[in-house]
Amino acid sequence: MPLTPADPALSAEEQHALWSSELIQQYAWQFEGATPLAVPLACLPLLENLFKLVDETIKDSFDRSLFCWTDLKLDESGLKAWYLGVEDYDAVIEPYIESLSARCLAAGS
């Protein structure tokens, strides 16, 4: 389910909190504890694509139980995404994260 449309009545911080909450609820199995989504508001729809890719890639329930995001942030060099999980999926997930990196930088500036 896509993110709700942006609400012009909300501040950027409130919109970020709303969309972050939606993403964490929709892809709850990928999160354990309070994983921060430390990216600009404009990057959250891009992260939604990443979470969807992981959701479609990791189907095995045992593998899903081992996966979780530990940190997601944007710095001056691009998107940084750390996760724990079965290495079998790195060949799909890592290139996708790299492809999002420049797009997140552009969206965040």
C-alpha positions as CSV (number, residue, x, y, z in Angstrom):
1,M,0.0,0.0,0.0
2,P,1.5,3.4,-1.0
3,L,2.1,6.1,1.5
4,T,-0.8,8.4,2.1
5,P,-0.7,11.6,0.1
6,A,1.2,14.5,1.7
7,D,-0.9,16.6,3.9
8,P,-0.2,20.3,3.4
9,A,-1.6,21.0,6.9
10,L,1.3,19.0,8.5
11,S,4.8,20.4,9.1
12,A,7.6,18.5,7.5
13,E,8.5,16.9,10.8
14,E,4.9,15.8,11.3
15,Q,4.7,14.4,7.7
16,H,8.0,12.6,8.3
17,A,6.7,11.0,11.5
18,L,3.5,10.0,9.8
19,W,5.2,8.4,6.8
20,S,7.8,6.7,8.9
21,S,5.1,5.2,11.1
22,E,3.2,4.0,8.0
23,L,6.3,2.4,6.6
24,I,7.3,0.7,9.8
25,Q,3.7,-0.6,10.3
26,Q,3.4,-1.9,6.7
27,Y,6.8,-3.6,6.7
28,A,6.8,-4.5,10.4
29,W,8.6,-7.8,10.0
30,Q,11.6,-5.9,8.7
31,F,11.9,-3.8,11.9
32,E,12.9,-4.8,15.4
33,G,12.8,-2.1,18.0
34,A,13.1,1.5,17.2
35,T,15.0,1.6,13.9
36,P,15.5,5.3,12.9
37,L,14.6,6.4,9.4
38,A,17.1,9.3,9.5
39,V,16.5,10.5,5.9
40,P,14.9,13.6,4.6
41,L,11.1,13.5,4.0
42,A,11.6,13.3,0.2
43,C,13.6,10.1,0.6
44,L,10.8,8.2,2.4
45,P,9.0,7.2,-0.8
46,L,12.3,5.8,-2.1
47,L,12.7,3.8,1.1
48,E,9.2,2.4,0.5
49,N,10.5,0.9,-2.7
50,L,13.5,-0.6,-0.9
51,F,11.2,-2.2,1.8
52,K,8.9,-3.5,-0.9
53,L,11.9,-5.1,-2.7
54,V,13.0,-6.8,0.5
55,D,9.4,-7.9,1.1
56,E,9.2,-9.4,-2.4
57,T,12.7,-11.0,-2.2
58,I,12.7,-12.6,1.2
59,K,9.7,-15.0,1.3
60,D,11.0,-17.7,3.6
61,S,9.5,-17.2,7.1
62,F,12.8,-18.3,8.8
63,D,14.8,-16.0,6.7
64,R,12.4,-13.2,7.5
65,S,12.8,-13.9,11.2
66,L,16.5,-13.3,10.8
67,F,16.2,-10.0,8.9
68,C,16.0,-6.5,10.3
69,W,17.1,-3.0,9.5
70,T,19.5,-1.6,12.1
71,D,20.0,1.9,10.7
72,L,18.9,3.9,7.7
73,K,20.3,7.3,7.2
74,L,21.5,9.8,4.6
75,D,24.9,11.5,4.8
76,E,27.0,13.6,2.4
77,S,28.0,10.5,0.5
78,G,24.5,9.0,0.1
79,L,22.1,6.5,1.6
80,K,23.5,4.3,4.3
81,A,21.5,1.2,5.1
82,W,22.5,-1.4,7.6
83,Y,20.7,-4.6,8.2
84,L,21.1,-8.1,9.7
85,G,20.0,-11.1,7.8
86,V,20.8,-14.1,5.6
87,E,23.7,-13.2,3.3
88,D,21.9,-15.0,0.4
89,Y,19.9,-11.9,-0.3
90,D,22.8,-9.4,-0.3
91,A,23.3,-9.7,-4.1
92,V,19.8,-8.3,-4.5
93,I,19.6,-5.8,-1.7
94,E,23.0,-4.2,-1.8
95,P,22.9,-3.1,-5.5
96,Y,19.4,-1.7,-4.9
97,I,20.6,0.4,-1.9
98,E,23.5,1.7,-4.0
99,S,21.0,2.6,-6.8
100,L,18.9,4.6,-4.3
101,S,21.9,6.4,-2.8
102,A,22.2,9.1,-5.5
103,R,18.5,9.5,-5.8
104,C,18.2,10.0,-2.0
105,L,21.0,12.6,-2.2
106,A,19.2,14.5,-5.0
107,A,15.8,14.3,-3.2
108,G,17.3,15.4,0.1
109,S,19.0,18.5,-1.2
